[in-house]
Amino acid sequence: MSDRPSAPRTVPRQDDGDVPSTAPRPPLDRTCDVLVVGGGPAGSAAAIHAARSGRETVVVDMRTFPRDKTCGDGLTPRAVAALDELGAGHLLADRPAHRGLKLHGFGGSVTAPWPTGGGFPGRGSAVTRMSLDAALLGLAADAGAEVLQGVKAVDVDHTTGLVTSVTCEGPGGRFTVRPRVLLLAEGVRSSLARDLGVVWLRGLVHGVAARSYCSTPRGDEPWIHSHLELRDDDGTAQPGYGWIFPLGGDRVNLGCGALSTAARPARVNTRRLLTQYAGQCREEWSLGEPEDVAGALLPMGGAVTRVAGVNWAALGDTAACVNPLNGEGIDYALETARDVVALLDDAARTPDGLRHLWPAHLRERYGAAFSLARRLATVLTMPGLLAAVGPVGMRTPGLMGTAARLMGNLVTPADTDVVARLWRGAGRLSAGADRVLAAESRPLFGRV
């Protein structure tokens, strides 16, 4: 570990604004305790924790911040709690406080407040990824991490079974970083992750989505709105759901998404569906035209072939840590960043390092909930199912409130109510079935 002084901040602490540009410098080979590849929430949070623990930390990201990232921009109470724990709760000070969900469809509407009195705050929020990611990366620099923007990790040397070096390329040319530990936070389609054996299993349930930004006088609405029944302009039912996340002021994030599997692919053009959805909501919300429309694929539920080696680990989206029932990933990004850094001392004391320790931790923490959520999400891809059960749910507000809690994974080990006990028990049964019956075809965070 290094006693070097903190590196100068390269990203401003405020949520918005231009990032100061720096002239390209001659590339310098270097060593460090922790190299983080990717400057999103998982990477920045990992860098913050690593730097605060006294480790010499370097973060590289191919983009220059602030930069856009396709996302719904919503933060569940779980994500708000993770930001608070990181010491970044102040980033939400001027953001809307969402009380819960308003669910619409099948001839009715239900209001489902976020639960209170548990392990998470009774509020969510929303902030654009352009703002959030730049602010978190700035906090990483403030913590003492060296932040290198516009730098891509292009190759990794792991011929000995250990990651010994990572080749990076930036404005000044190529250089080599030799880290003690490599943390991957670029996303599951990262070429560096693939080189290390992290492959997304796209045959399992995953999300397809498109998002946009719209002007509206209702940008300060304290509720997230979700439309569970989408139809095209001819009135034909479409797979998927729509969302409106108020961002404060005069703007909302409006988007739509659908679940897909290899057996039942989502045959929907999400961008076209988004345009139709915006048109159908225009009068009620006084919406402007959708802007900055962008699409994304969402790996979910730990559906990857591998998440760790002796001295490397995959975090957040790179480890497919996305909730299969709501597409949320920022909470898991922040949590996995915290947890992997907390395990580094233990990993250093064992010959296998993180190879078994990290996937075992992920399975212990998320395995049961993710396994059950994947099964439920897969069932929801069955044609006509939601249309059959949706009207029943809309007539049962208590049921929809419970569904909102479970979809947000707002159940903690400390919760002792009936719903929590049933959810945890069903999750354990589902994860056990995965291990016994489908360890190869439905792996959780890599094959055991």
C-alpha positions as CSV (number, residue, x, y, z in Angstrom):
1,M,0.0,0.0,0.0
2,S,1.2,3.5,-0.8
3,D,1.5,6.6,1.4
4,R,1.5,8.9,-1.6
5,P,-0.6,12.1,-1.4
6,S,-4.1,12.1,-2.8
7,A,-4.3,12.6,-6.6
8,P,-5.9,15.8,-7.8
9,R,-9.6,15.5,-8.5
10,T,-10.4,15.1,-12.2
11,V,-14.2,15.3,-11.9
12,P,-16.1,18.0,-10.2
13,R,-18.1,17.1,-7.1
14,Q,-21.3,18.8,-8.4
15,D,-23.7,16.6,-10.2
16,D,-23.6,18.6,-13.5
17,G,-21.0,20.7,-15.3
18,D,-18.1,20.3,-17.6
19,V,-15.2,18.1,-16.5
20,P,-11.8,19.9,-16.7
21,S,-9.9,18.6,-19.7
22,T,-6.2,17.7,-19.3
23,A,-3.6,17.6,-22.0
24,P,-2.3,14.1,-23.0
25,R,0.7,13.1,-21.0
26,P,3.4,10.6,-22.0
27,P,2.2,7.2,-20.9
28,L,3.9,5.8,-17.8
29,D,4.0,2.2,-16.7
30,R,3.0,1.9,-13.1
31,T,2.1,-0.5,-10.3
32,C,-0.8,-0.2,-7.9
33,D,-2.7,-2.1,-5.3
34,V,-6.0,-2.0,-7.0
35,L,-6.8,-1.3,-10.7
36,V,-10.5,-0.6,-11.4
37,V,-11.6,-0.8,-15.0
38,G,-14.8,1.2,-15.5
39,G,-15.9,4.4,-13.9
40,G,-19.6,3.8,-13.4
41,P,-21.2,3.3,-10.0
42,A,-19.6,0.0,-9.3
43,G,-16.1,1.1,-10.4
44,S,-16.2,4.4,-8.7
45,A,-17.6,3.0,-5.4
46,A,-14.9,0.3,-5.5
47,A,-12.2,2.9,-6.0
48,I,-13.7,5.0,-3.1
49,H,-13.6,2.0,-0.7
50,A,-10.2,0.9,-1.9
51,A,-8.6,4.3,-1.6
52,R,-10.2,4.9,1.8
53,S,-8.7,1.6,3.0
54,G,-5.2,3.0,2.2
55,R,-4.7,1.0,-1.0
56,E,-3.0,2.7,-4.0
57,T,-5.9,2.8,-6.5
58,V,-6.1,3.5,-10.2
59,V,-9.4,3.9,-12.2
60,V,-9.4,3.8,-16.0
61,D,-12.4,4.5,-18.2
62,M,-12.5,4.7,-22.0
63,R,-15.0,7.7,-21.8
64,T,-14.5,11.2,-20.6
65,F,-16.9,12.4,-18.0
66,P,-19.6,13.5,-17.7
67,R,-21.0,11.0,-20.3
68,D,-24.4,9.6,-20.9
69,K,-25.3,6.0,-19.9
70,T,-28.5,4.3,-21.0
71,C,-30.5,3.8,-17.8
72,G,-33.9,4.4,-16.2
73,D,-32.2,6.7,-13.7
74,G,-34.4,5.4,-10.9
75,L,-32.9,4.7,-7.4
76,T,-34.8,2.2,-5.2
77,P,-34.6,2.6,-1.4
78,R,-31.9,0.0,-1.5
79,A,-29.8,2.2,-3.8
80,V,-30.5,5.2,-1.6
81,A,-29.3,3.3,1.4
82,A,-26.1,2.2,-0.5
83,L,-25.3,5.8,-1.4
84,D,-25.9,6.9,2.2
85,E,-23.5,4.2,3.4
86,L,-20.9,5.3,0.8
87,G,-21.1,8.8,2.2
88,A,-22.6,10.0,-1.1
89,G,-26.2,10.7,0.1
90,H,-25.6,14.4,-0.3
91,L,-25.7,13.8,-4.1
92,L,-29.5,13.4,-3.8
93,A,-30.1,16.5,-1.7
94,D,-31.7,18.4,-4.5
95,R,-33.3,15.4,-6.2
96,P,-36.9,14.2,-6.0
97,A,-37.8,11.9,-3.1
98,H,-40.0,9.2,-4.5
99,R,-42.6,7.7,-2.1
100,G,-43.2,4.6,-4.1
101,L,-44.9,3.3,-7.3
102,K,-48.1,4.0,-9.0
103,L,-49.0,1.0,-11.1
104,H,-51.4,1.3,-14.0
105,G,-53.1,-1.1,-16.4
106,F,-55.9,-3.7,-16.9
107,G,-58.5,-1.1,-16.2
108,G,-57.2,0.2,-12.9
109,S,-54.4,1.9,-10.9
110,V,-52.8,1.0,-7.6
111,T,-50.5,3.1,-5.4
112,A,-47.8,1.1,-3.7
113,P,-45.7,3.1,-1.2
114,W,-42.2,2.0,-0.5
115,P,-42.2,0.0,2.8
116,T,-41.1,1.7,5.9
117,G,-39.6,0.5,9.2
118,G,-37.3,-2.1,7.6
119,G,-33.6,-2.0,6.7
120,F,-34.0,0.6,4.0
121,P,-35.4,4.2,3.9
122,G,-38.9,4.7,2.8
123,R,-37.9,6.8,-0.2
124,G,-36.4,6.4,-3.6
125,S,-35.0,9.0,-5.9
126,A,-33.9,9.6,-9.5
127,V,-30.8,11.2,-11.0
128,T,-29.4,11.0,-14.5
129,R,-26.4,8.7,-15.0
130,M,-24.6,11.6,-16.6
131,S,-24.8,13.4,-13.3
132,L,-24.5,10.5,-10.9
133,D,-21.5,8.8,-12.5
134,A,-19.5,12.0,-12.8
135,A,-20.2,12.9,-9.2
136,L,-19.2,9.4,-7.9
137,L,-16.0,9.4,-10.0
138,G,-15.2,12.8,-8.5
139,L,-15.6,11.3,-5.0
140,A,-13.2,8.5,-6.0
141,A,-10.6,11.1,-6.9
142,D,-11.3,13.0,-3.7
143,A,-10.7,9.7,-1.8
144,G,-7.2,9.5,-3.3
145,A,-7.7,7.3,-6.4
146,E,-5.9,8.2,-9.6
147,V,-8.6,8.7,-12.2
148,L,-7.6,8.2,-15.9
149,Q,-10.3,9.2,-18.3
150,G,-10.3,8.5,-22.0
151,V,-8.1,5.4,-21.3
152,K,-9.2,1.9,-22.4
153,A,-7.9,-1.3,-20.9
154,V,-7.1,-3.3,-24.1
155,D,-5.3,-6.4,-22.9
156,V,-4.7,-8.5,-19.8
157,D,-1.8,-10.9,-19.1
158,H,-3.0,-13.8,-17.0
159,T,-0.9,-16.6,-18.4
160,T,0.3,-17.7,-15.0
161,G,-3.2,-17.9,-13.6
162,L,-2.8,-14.5,-12.0
163,V,-3.4,-11.2,-13.6
164,T,0.1,-9.8,-13.8
165,S,-0.5,-6.7,-16.0
166,V,-3.1,-4.8,-17.9
167,T,-2.3,-2.9,-21.1
168,C,-4.0,0.4,-21.4
169,E,-4.3,2.9,-24.2
170,G,-5.1,6.6,-24.0
171,P,-4.4,9.9,-25.7
172,G,-0.7,9.6,-24.9
173,G,-0.2,6.1,-26.1
174,R,0.0,2.7,-24.5
175,F,1.2,1.9,-21.0
176,T,1.1,-1.0,-18.6
177,V,-0.4,-1.2,-15.2
178,R,0.7,-4.0,-12.8
179,P,-2.0,-4.3,-10.1
180,R,-2.1,-6.6,-7.1
181,V,-5.9,-6.8,-7.7
182,L,-8.0,-6.1,-10.8
183,L,-11.6,-5.2,-10.4
184,L,-13.8,-5.3,-13.5
185,A,-16.7,-2.8,-13.7
186,E,-17.1,-2.1,-17.4
187,G,-20.2,-4.2,-18.0
188,V,-20.8,-7.8,-18.9
189,R,-19.8,-7.2,-22.6
190,S,-16.4,-5.9,-21.7
191,S,-13.7,-7.4,-23.9
192,L,-11.3,-7.5,-20.9
193,A,-13.9,-9.5,-18.9
194,R,-14.4,-11.9,-21.8
195,D,-10.6,-12.4,-22.0
196,L,-10.8,-13.6,-18.3
197,G,-13.7,-15.9,-19.0
198,V,-16.7,-13.8,-18.0
199,V,-19.4,-14.6,-20.6
200,W,-23.0,-13.5,-20.4
201,L,-25.4,-16.4,-20.7
202,R,-27.9,-14.6,-23.0
203,G,-30.2,-17.6,-23.2
204,L,-31.4,-17.0,-19.7
205,V,-33.9,-14.3,-18.8
206,H,-32.6,-10.8,-19.6
207,G,-34.0,-7.4,-20.3
208,V,-34.4,-5.3,-23.5
209,A,-35.2,-1.6,-23.0
210,A,-35.2,1.8,-24.4
211,R,-35.2,5.1,-22.5
212,S,-35.7,8.8,-23.4
213,Y,-36.0,12.2,-21.7
214,C,-39.2,14.3,-22.0
215,S,-40.2,17.7,-20.8
216,T,-43.2,18.0,-18.5
217,P,-44.6,20.3,-15.9
218,R,-44.9,17.2,-13.6
219,G,-41.1,16.6,-13.1
220,D,-41.5,17.0,-9.3
221,E,-44.1,14.2,-9.0
222,P,-43.2,12.2,-5.9
223,W,-44.2,8.8,-7.4
224,I,-42.7,6.5,-10.0
225,H,-45.3,5.5,-12.6
226,S,-45.3,2.1,-14.2
227,H,-47.7,1.0,-16.9
228,L,-48.0,-2.8,-17.0
229,E,-50.2,-3.0,-20.0
230,L,-48.8,-1.5,-23.2
231,R,-50.5,-1.4,-26.6
232,D,-49.5,-0.2,-30.0
233,D,-51.4,2.5,-31.9
234,D,-53.8,-0.1,-33.2
235,G,-54.7,-1.3,-29.7
236,T,-52.8,-4.6,-30.0
237,A,-51.2,-5.7,-26.7
238,Q,-47.4,-5.6,-26.7
239,P,-44.9,-7.4,-24.5
240,G,-43.3,-5.3,-21.8
241,Y,-44.0,-2.4,-19.5
242,G,-43.5,1.3,-19.5
243,W,-42.1,3.7,-16.9
244,I,-42.0,7.3,-16.0
245,F,-39.3,8.4,-13.5
246,P,-39.7,12.1,-12.5
247,L,-36.2,13.7,-12.4
248,G,-37.2,17.0,-10.8
249,G,-37.8,20.3,-12.4
250,D,-39.4,19.9,-15.8
251,R,-38.0,16.5,-16.9
252,V,-38.8,12.8,-16.7
253,N,-37.1,9.7,-17.8
254,L,-39.6,7.8,-19.9
255,G,-38.9,4.3,-21.2
256,C,-40.1,0.8,-21.8
257,G,-38.7,-2.6,-21.4
258,A,-39.5,-6.3,-21.8
259,L,-38.1,-9.6,-20.5
260,S,-36.6,-12.1,-23.0
261,T,-35.2,-15.6,-23.1
262,A,-33.8,-17.8,-25.8
263,A,-37.0,-19.9,-25.7
264,R,-39.3,-16.9,-25.6
265,P,-37.5,-13.9,-27.1
266,A,-39.1,-10.5,-26.8
267,R,-40.2,-9.7,-30.3
268,V,-40.7,-6.0,-29.8
269,N,-39.0,-2.9,-31.2
270,T,-38.5,-1.0,-27.9
271,R,-37.7,2.3,-29.6
272,R,-40.9,2.2,-31.6
273,L,-42.9,1.1,-28.6
274,L,-41.4,4.0,-26.6
275,T,-42.6,6.5,-29.1
276,Q,-46.1,5.0,-29.0
277,Y,-46.0,4.9,-25.2
278,A,-45.0,8.6,-25.0
279,G,-47.8,9.5,-27.3
280,Q,-50.3,7.7,-25.2
281,C,-49.1,9.5,-22.0
282,R,-48.6,12.9,-23.7
283,E,-51.9,14.5,-22.8
284,E,-51.9,13.4,-19.1
285,W,-48.3,14.5,-18.6
286,S,-48.2,17.4,-21.1
287,L,-45.1,15.7,-22.5
288,G,-42.7,17.1,-25.0
289,E,-41.2,14.9,-27.7
290,P,-38.9,12.1,-26.5
291,E,-35.2,13.1,-26.7
292,D,-31.9,11.2,-26.4
293,V,-33.6,7.9,-27.1
294,A,-31.3,5.0,-26.5
295,G,-31.6,1.2,-26.1
296,A,-29.8,-1.3,-23.9
297,L,-29.7,-5.0,-23.1
298,L,-29.7,-6.0,-19.4
299,P,-27.9,-9.1,-18.1
300,M,-29.7,-10.3,-15.0
301,G,-29.6,-12.5,-12.0
302,G,-25.9,-13.5,-12.0
303,A,-26.2,-15.3,-15.4
304,V,-22.5,-15.3,-16.2
305,T,-20.0,-18.1,-16.6
306,R,-17.4,-16.7,-14.1
307,V,-17.0,-13.8,-11.7
308,A,-13.5,-14.2,-10.2
309,G,-9.9,-15.5,-10.4
310,V,-7.2,-15.5,-7.8
311,N,-6.6,-11.7,-8.0
312,W,-9.5,-10.4,-10.0
313,A,-13.2,-10.0,-9.6
314,A,-16.2,-8.8,-11.6
315,L,-18.6,-6.3,-10.0
316,G,-22.1,-4.9,-10.7
317,D,-23.3,-5.3,-14.2
318,T,-20.1,-7.2,-15.2
319,A,-21.3,-10.0,-12.8
320,A,-24.9,-9.7,-14.1
321,C,-25.9,-8.2,-10.8
322,V,-29.2,-6.8,-12.1
323,N,-32.6,-7.5,-10.5
324,P,-34.6,-9.7,-12.9
325,L,-37.9,-8.3,-11.7
326,N,-37.2,-4.6,-12.1
327,G,-34.0,-4.1,-14.1
328,E,-32.4,-2.2,-11.2
329,G,-28.6,-2.5,-10.9
330,I,-27.2,0.6,-9.2
331,D,-27.9,-0.8,-5.7
332,Y,-26.1,-4.0,-6.5
333,A,-23.2,-2.1,-8.2
334,L,-22.6,-0.1,-5.0
335,E,-23.0,-3.1,-2.7
336,T,-20.7,-5.4,-4.7
337,A,-18.1,-2.6,-4.8
338,R,-18.2,-2.3,-1.0
339,D,-18.2,-6.1,-0.4
340,V,-15.3,-7.0,-2.7
341,V,-13.0,-4.4,-1.1
342,A,-14.0,-5.7,2.3
343,L,-12.9,-9.2,1.2
344,L,-9.4,-8.3,-0.1
345,D,-7.6,-8.9,3.1
346,D,-9.1,-12.3,3.5
347,A,-8.4,-13.1,-0.1
348,A,-4.7,-12.2,0.3
349,R,-4.4,-14.8,3.0
350,T,-5.5,-17.8,0.9
351,P,-3.8,-19.4,-2.1
352,D,-7.0,-19.2,-4.1
353,G,-7.6,-15.6,-3.3
354,L,-10.9,-14.4,-4.8
355,R,-11.4,-17.3,-7.1
356,H,-13.9,-19.1,-4.7
357,L,-14.3,-16.5,-2.1
358,W,-16.1,-13.9,-4.3
359,P,-18.6,-16.2,-6.1
360,A,-19.4,-17.8,-2.8
361,H,-20.1,-14.4,-1.2
362,L,-22.3,-13.4,-4.1
363,R,-24.3,-16.6,-3.9
364,E,-24.7,-16.2,-0.2
365,R,-25.8,-12.6,-0.5
366,Y,-27.9,-12.6,-3.6
367,G,-28.2,-16.2,-4.8
368,A,-31.6,-17.1,-3.3
369,A,-33.3,-13.9,-4.3
370,F,-31.8,-13.9,-7.8
371,S,-32.6,-17.5,-8.5
372,L,-36.3,-17.1,-7.5
373,A,-36.5,-13.8,-9.4
374,R,-35.1,-15.4,-12.5
375,R,-37.8,-18.1,-12.3
376,L,-40.6,-15.6,-11.8
377,A,-39.3,-13.4,-14.6
378,T,-39.0,-16.4,-16.9
379,V,-42.7,-17.3,-16.1
380,L,-43.7,-13.7,-17.0
381,T,-42.4,-14.1,-20.5
382,M,-45.2,-16.7,-21.2
383,P,-47.6,-15.1,-23.6
384,G,-50.9,-14.0,-22.1
385,L,-49.9,-14.7,-18.5
386,L,-49.7,-11.0,-17.4
387,A,-53.0,-10.3,-19.1
388,A,-54.6,-13.1,-17.1
389,V,-53.2,-12.2,-13.7
390,G,-52.9,-8.4,-14.0
391,P,-56.5,-7.6,-13.5
392,V,-56.6,-9.6,-10.3
393,G,-53.6,-7.7,-8.9
394,M,-55.1,-4.4,-9.8
395,R,-58.1,-5.3,-7.7
396,T,-55.9,-6.2,-4.7
397,P,-53.8,-3.2,-3.6
398,G,-52.2,-5.1,-0.8
399,L,-50.9,-7.7,-3.2
400,M,-49.4,-5.1,-5.5
401,G,-47.7,-3.5,-2.5
402,T,-46.1,-6.8,-1.6
403,A,-45.1,-7.3,-5.2
404,A,-43.5,-3.8,-5.3
405,R,-41.5,-4.7,-2.2
406,L,-40.3,-8.1,-3.6
407,M,-39.6,-6.7,-7.0
408,G,-37.3,-4.1,-5.4
409,N,-35.6,-6.8,-3.3
410,L,-36.5,-4.8,-0.2
411,V,-36.3,-7.8,2.1
412,T,-33.4,-8.1,4.5
413,P,-32.3,-11.0,6.7
414,A,-33.5,-9.1,9.7
415,D,-37.1,-8.9,8.4
416,T,-39.3,-11.4,10.3
417,D,-42.7,-10.8,8.8
418,V,-44.6,-13.6,6.9
419,V,-43.8,-12.2,3.5
420,A,-40.1,-12.0,4.2
421,R,-40.0,-15.5,5.6
422,L,-41.9,-16.9,2.6
423,W,-39.7,-15.1,0.1
424,R,-36.5,-16.2,1.7
425,G,-37.7,-19.8,2.0
426,A,-38.9,-19.9,-1.7
427,G,-35.5,-18.4,-2.7
428,R,-33.6,-21.1,-0.8
429,L,-35.6,-23.8,-2.5
430,S,-35.1,-22.2,-5.9
431,A,-31.3,-21.9,-5.4
432,G,-31.1,-25.4,-4.2
433,A,-32.9,-26.7,-7.3
434,D,-30.5,-24.7,-9.4
435,R,-27.5,-26.4,-7.7
436,V,-28.9,-29.9,-7.9
437,L,-30.8,-29.9,-11.2
438,A,-29.4,-27.2,-13.4
439,A,-25.9,-26.2,-12.2
440,E,-24.6,-26.0,-15.7
441,S,-27.5,-24.5,-17.5
442,R,-28.6,-22.0,-14.8
443,P,-25.4,-21.0,-13.0
444,L,-25.5,-18.3,-10.4
445,F,-22.3,-16.2,-10.6
446,G,-20.4,-18.9,-12.5
447,R,-20.5,-22.6,-12.6
448,V,-19.7,-24.3,-9.3
